[in-house]
Amino acid sequence: MESPTVSTPRPPWNKDKLVGQKRPFKLKEIWAIRVRLQLSCRTRELALFNLGIDSKLRACDLVKLRVRDVATGDRAAARASVIQQKTGRPVQFELTDPTREAVANWMKVAHLRAEDFLFPSRVSTSPHPGTRQYAGIVDGWVEEIGLDPAAYGTHSMRRTKASLVYRRTKNLRAVQLLLGHTKLESTVRYLCIEVEDALEMAEQTDA
């Protein structure tokens, strides 16, 4: 008679991991990453970083962008509109001058055509990077400027500009539109607004 097989319990998936909302980047951290990419002439990564910040797109949408989504001819557009994979709804975003320049430079270096994926995969089995590949690239940027990769991720890229806009304007409706959320409550939860506002007020109050 065979003895019953005793399976070893798997450790919890979140063991030793920081869970919850990933932090948005601060302005000084954005520029720290951007300058490193510029100085090391990492044209592809600079375009990916700048566009990730400006577009506020989820990783699954960002990695699947085609040249025609953000450019006409050899020029990057001032604005773009993309159908979100998760919701099926369009979301619009503006490309700032540094992003347009970075995207145009990358298109020129990579000899991309309108129908090409904007960021072709370097793995022959895939036409564009996967979300895990993108996550690994973001982790690399975070480590390069001395931050903890466990506290940041691809959602940091999506949250950054939205957080900066909210800080400057306190206009939740505007941020909701920028993120493509259908409900305002989703935007409130996404930005952790109540917690962040409470911390900000505490920092500005003398005990």
Buried (B, 14 or more C-beta within 10 A) or exposed (E): EEEEEEEEEEEEEEEEEEEEBBBBBEEEBBEBBBEBBEEEEBBBBBBBBBBBBBBBBBBBBBBBBBBBBBBEEEEBBEEBEBEBEEEEEEBEBBBBEBBBBBBBBBBEEBEBEEEBBBBBBEEEEEEBBBBEBBBEBBBEBBEEBEBEBEEBBBBBBBBBBBBBBBEEEEEBEBBBEBBBBEEEEEBBEBBBBEEBBEEEEEEEEEE
